[in-house]
């Protein structure tokens, strides 16, 4: 019994060492192969979709290309869904997941994350002439929101009694209400606000204040410190030199938040 326990313990230790060693060399493997395999979304614009020529496009695709270029390797895009992106990473089908993924405690048990690379949040948006910086200043205002969305639930908790919340059945209804002047402000996600901006309206939706913040992070396997450090170093560099901001403005119509 003692011998079997000893062998079992040695086997577990060997496996742990092997996993740590493999993880520590993940960056070296990418450089040696000359290819970075990245999981990206294919049906979630503006983060990832396909254009008329069936070529991938979006914020996540541009970020993946930027990281591969900074690593000096070729990029291989692997389209994924929200349900299979983590399994693809864990089974080594990809080296990184750049797929508008938020970080939470449950996911952190399974994979590691880089620093945040893109804003993803719910907030109140409105034209420049609406001087609103917090919930209290919504008093007397009319705010459009998509019924049942996170921002609807959260806004209902903080809006003053004199604020008028108009609820619409989908994001298109909320967008139309803002564009037509039915509401002064909208409570929505920054992705929806970007869709409004893309229509080039006379009154552009500027962010007023945050309701809930859930930025996007790059996912990578546990025990890959060299790869994680490299990705974080690249993100720090492109945040500083403005390259990441340019991508954010291109796809979201707004600059990278100073807090990211």
C-alpha positions in Angstrom: 0.0 0.0 0.0 2.8 2.4 0.9 4.6 1.6 -2.3 1.5 2.2 -4.5 0.9 5.5 -2.7 4.5 6.5 -3.3 4.3 5.6 -7.0 1.0 7.4 -7.3 2.5 10.5 -5.7 5.5 10.3 -8.0 3.3 10.0 -11.0 1.2 13.0 -10.0 4.4 15.0 -9.4 5.8 14.0 -12.8 2.5 14.9 -14.5 2.5 18.3 -12.8 6.1 18.9 -13.8 5.4 17.9 -17.4 2.4 20.3 -17.6 4.4 23.1 -16.1 7.3 22.5 -18.5 5.0 22.3 -21.5 3.3 25.5 -20.4 6.5 27.4 -19.8 7.6 26.5 -23.4 4.3 27.4 -25.1 5.8 30.7 -26.4 8.9 28.9 -27.6 6.6 26.4 -29.5 4.8 29.3 -31.2 8.0 31.0 -32.2 9.5 27.7 -33.5 6.4 26.9 -35.5 6.2 30.4 -36.8 2.5 30.4 -36.4 0.1 31.8 -33.8 -3.3 30.0 -33.7 -6.0 32.3 -32.3 -9.6 31.6 -31.6 -11.8 34.4 -32.8 -15.6 35.1 -33.0 -17.4 34.8 -36.4 -20.9 36.1 -35.6 -20.4 38.9 -33.1 -19.8 42.2 -34.9 -18.0 44.5 -34.4 -15.7 42.1 -32.6 -15.7 39.4 -35.2 -17.7 38.6 -38.4 -17.2 37.9 -42.1 -17.5 40.5 -44.8 -19.0 40.2 -48.3 -15.9 38.4 -49.5 -16.3 35.9 -46.6 -13.1 37.2 -45.0 -12.9 37.6 -41.2 -13.1 41.2 -39.9 -13.5 42.9 -36.6 -11.8 44.3 -33.5 -10.7 40.8 -32.3 -9.4 39.9 -35.7 -7.3 43.1 -35.8 -6.0 42.5 -32.3 -5.0 39.0 -33.2 -3.1 40.2 -36.3 -1.4 42.9 -34.2 -0.2 40.4 -31.6 1.0 37.9 -34.3 2.9 40.7 -36.0 4.6 41.8 -32.8 5.6 38.2 -32.1 7.0 38.0 -35.6 4.9 35.0 -36.6 2.1 34.2 -39.0 -1.5 34.3 -37.9 -3.9 31.4 -38.2 -7.5 32.4 -37.3 -9.8 29.7 -35.9 -13.5 30.6 -35.8 -15.2 29.7 -32.5 -18.5 30.1 -30.7 -18.9 31.3 -27.1 -19.4 27.6 -26.0 -16.4 26.0 -27.7 -13.7 28.7 -27.4 -12.4 27.5 -24.0 -12.4 23.8 -25.0 -10.5 24.7 -28.1 -7.9 26.4 -25.9 -7.7 23.5 -23.4 -7.3 20.9 -26.2 -4.4 22.9 -27.7 -6.3 23.6 -31.0 -5.4 27.2 -30.4 -2.7 29.1 -28.5 -4.9 32.1 -27.5 -8.6 33.0 -27.4 -9.3 36.6 -28.6 -13.1 36.4 -28.6 -14.7 39.3 -26.7 -14.3 37.2 -23.5 -14.9 38.6 -20.1 -13.1 37.4 -17.0 -14.9 35.8 -14.0 -14.1 33.5 -11.1 -15.4 30.4 -12.8 -13.4 30.9 -16.0 -10.3 31.7 -13.9 -10.4 28.2 -12.5 -10.0 26.8 -16.0 -7.7 29.2 -17.9 -5.5 32.3 -17.4 -6.0 35.7 -18.8 -4.0 38.6 -20.2 -4.5 42.2 -19.2 -7.7 43.8 -20.6 -7.5 44.7 -24.3 -11.0 46.1 -25.2 -13.8 47.8 -23.5 -17.1 46.0 -23.0 -19.6 47.7 -20.8 -23.1 48.9 -20.2 -23.7 52.6 -19.6 -25.8 55.6 -20.4 -25.1 57.4 -23.7 -26.3 60.6 -25.1 -25.4 63.6 -27.3 -22.9 66.3 -26.2 -25.7 68.7 -25.1 -26.9 66.3 -22.4 -24.8 67.1 -19.3 -25.2 63.9 -17.4 -22.4 62.4 -15.3 -24.4 60.1 -12.9 -27.7 58.5 -12.1 -29.0 61.5 -10.0 -28.8 63.7 -13.1 -31.2 61.5 -15.0 -34.0 63.3 -13.1 -36.5 64.6 -15.6 -34.8 62.8 -18.5 -36.2 60.2 -20.9 -34.0 57.2 -21.3 -34.4 54.4 -23.9 -33.5 50.8 -23.0 -34.0 47.3 -24.3 -36.5 45.5 -22.2 -35.0 42.9 -19.9 -31.4 43.6 -20.8 -28.7 44.0 -18.1 -28.9 47.8 -18.4 -32.6 47.7 -18.0 -32.4 45.8 -14.7 -29.5 47.9 -13.4 -30.9 51.3 -14.5 -34.2 50.5 -12.8 -32.3 50.2 -9.5 -30.5 53.6 -9.7 -32.7 55.9 -11.8 -34.5 58.7 -9.8 -38.3 58.5 -9.6 -38.7 61.5 -12.0 -36.7 59.8 -14.8 -38.8 58.3 -17.6 -37.5 54.9 -18.8 -38.9 53.8 -22.1 -38.5 50.1 -22.9 -38.2 48.7 -26.4 -38.4 45.0 -27.4 -34.9 44.8 -29.0 -31.8 46.8 -29.6 -33.0 47.9 -33.0 -36.0 49.5 -31.3 -33.8 51.3 -28.8 -31.5 52.5 -31.6 -34.5 53.8 -33.6 -35.9 55.6 -30.5 -32.6 57.5 -30.1 -32.1 58.3 -33.7 -35.7 59.6 -34.0 -35.5 61.7 -30.9 -38.1 59.8 -28.9 -35.6 59.6 -26.0 -32.9 61.9 -24.9 -30.5 59.2 -23.7 -30.0 55.5 -24.1 -28.8 52.9 -21.6 -27.1 50.2 -23.5 -23.9 48.4 -24.3 -20.9 50.1 -25.9 -21.3 47.7 -28.9 -24.9 49.0 -29.5 -23.7 52.6 -29.1 -21.1 51.8 -31.8 -23.9 50.6 -34.1 -25.6 53.9 -33.6 -22.4 55.8 -34.3 -22.0 53.8 -37.5 -25.2 55.4 -38.8 -23.6 58.8 -38.5 -26.5 60.5 -36.7 -26.7 64.3 -36.2 -26.6 63.7 -32.4 -23.8 61.2 -31.6 -24.1 59.0 -28.5 -21.2 59.8 -26.2 -20.6 57.8 -23.0 -22.0 59.6 -19.9 -21.5 57.2 -17.1 -20.9 53.5 -16.5 -23.5 51.0 -15.3 -21.6 47.8 -15.4 -18.1 47.1 -16.6 -16.9 43.8 -18.1 -13.8 44.4 -20.4 -12.4 41.8 -22.7 -9.4 39.7 -22.0 -7.2 37.3 -24.0 -7.5 33.7 -22.7 -4.6 31.3 -22.5 -3.9 28.0 -20.9 -2.9 27.6 -17.3 0.9 27.4 -16.6 2.0 29.5 -19.6 3.9 32.3 -17.9 6.2 33.1 -20.8 3.3 33.4 -23.3 1.2 35.4 -20.8 4.1 37.8 -20.1 4.7 38.3 -23.9 1.1 39.0 -24.6 0.9 41.5 -21.7 4.1 43.2 -22.9 2.7 43.6 -26.4 -0.6 45.0 -25.0 1.3 47.5 -22.9 3.3 48.6 -25.9 0.3 49.0 -28.2 -1.7 50.8 -25.6 1.2 53.3 -25.1 1.9 53.9 -28.8 -1.7 54.3 -29.8 -2.1 51.2 -32.1 -4.7 49.6 -29.8 -6.6 52.9 -29.5 -6.7 53.1 -33.3 -8.3 49.7 -33.6 -10.8 50.6 -30.9 -11.9 53.8 -32.6 -12.1 51.9 -35.9 -14.5 49.3 -34.7 -16.3 50.9 -31.7 -16.2 54.6 -32.7 -14.8 55.5 -29.3 -11.3 55.8 -27.9 -9.9 53.2 -25.5 -10.9 54.2 -22.0 -8.1 55.6 -19.9 -8.9 53.1 -17.1 -8.3 50.0 -19.3 
